[in-house]
């Protein structure tokens, strides 16, 4: 696919931005999950004392 015309440039950029957004969402989800795990771990540690 040549990117030398406006339609192909737009298609390429849309795919690129979609992939970047998906990667960013996955990163955010991982961080939130990690926060939950740390929070639960800390709560468990408090209960042991």
Secondary structure by P-SEA (a helix, b strand, c coil): cccccaaaaaaaaaaaaaaaaaaaaaaaaaaaaaaaaaaaaaaaaaaac
